[in-house]
């Protein structure tokens, strides 16, 4: 996949939010602290704090797959990634 324009990304985001297939999760202090600790632990990687936080939230919901275009980051964190890990 390649990056698209802001307009196309905004349109896609609107469709995703309206579709009801995704759940927005609130972050509590313990989850934020866990993400910060994980960020420090992976000091040999270029994984962002936001991706670490997403990882902590996914773990809290026992998710095995993560929808992302940062496939290498989430695979490093132990997740299968969508769309890359889905067979055609």
C-alpha positions in Angstrom: 0.0 0.0 0.0 1.1 3.5 -0.6 0.2 6.7 1.2 -2.7 8.7 -0.2 -3.8 12.3 0.0 -5.1 13.8 3.2 -8.5 14.1 1.5 -8.6 10.4 0.6 -7.4 9.5 4.1 -10.1 11.7 5.7 -12.8 10.1 3.5 -11.6 6.6 4.5 -11.5 7.6 8.2 -15.1 8.9 8.0 -16.3 5.6 6.4 -14.5 3.6 9.1 -16.0 5.6 11.9 -19.5 5.5 10.4 -19.3 1.7 9.8 -19.4 0.7 13.4 -16.8 -2.0 13.0 -14.1 -0.4 15.2 -14.1 0.4 18.9 -12.4 3.5 20.2 -10.7 2.7 23.5 -9.8 5.1 26.3 -6.3 4.9 27.8 -5.9 4.8 31.5 -2.8 5.7 33.5 -1.6 2.1 33.9 -1.9 1.5 30.2 0.0 4.7 29.4 2.7 3.7 31.9 3.0 0.2 30.3 3.4 1.8 26.9 6.1 4.1 28.1 7.9 1.2 29.7 7.6 -0.9 26.5 8.9 2.1 24.5 12.0 2.2 26.7 12.5 -1.6 26.5 12.5 -1.6 22.7 15.4 0.9 22.5 16.9 -0.9 19.4 13.7 -0.2 17.4 12.1 2.9 15.8 8.6 2.0 17.0 6.6 5.1 18.0 5.1 5.6 21.4 1.7 5.7 19.7 2.3 2.2 18.3 3.4 0.9 21.7 0.2 2.3 23.2 -1.8 0.6 20.5 0.0 -2.6 21.3 -0.8 -2.3 25.0 -4.5 -1.6 24.2 -4.6 -4.5 21.8 -3.1 -6.8 24.4 -5.7 -5.6 26.9 -8.5 -6.8 24.6 -6.7 -10.1 23.7 -6.4 -9.0 20.1 -4.1 -11.2 17.9 -4.5 -9.0 14.8 -3.8 -5.3 14.3 -5.1 -3.2 11.4 -2.0 -1.2 10.5 0.3 -0.1 7.7 3.2 -0.3 10.2 3.4 -4.0 9.7 7.1 -4.4 10.8 6.5 -2.6 14.1 3.5 -4.6 15.1 5.0 -7.9 14.0 8.0 -7.1 16.2 5.5 -6.6 19.1 4.0 -10.0 18.4 0.9 -9.2 16.4 -0.4 -10.5 13.1 -1.1 -7.5 10.9 -4.0 -6.8 8.6 -4.0 -6.5 5.6 -0.6 -8.1 5.2 -1.1 -11.3 7.0 -4.4 -12.1 5.4 -4.4 -14.8 2.7 -5.9 -13.7 -0.7 
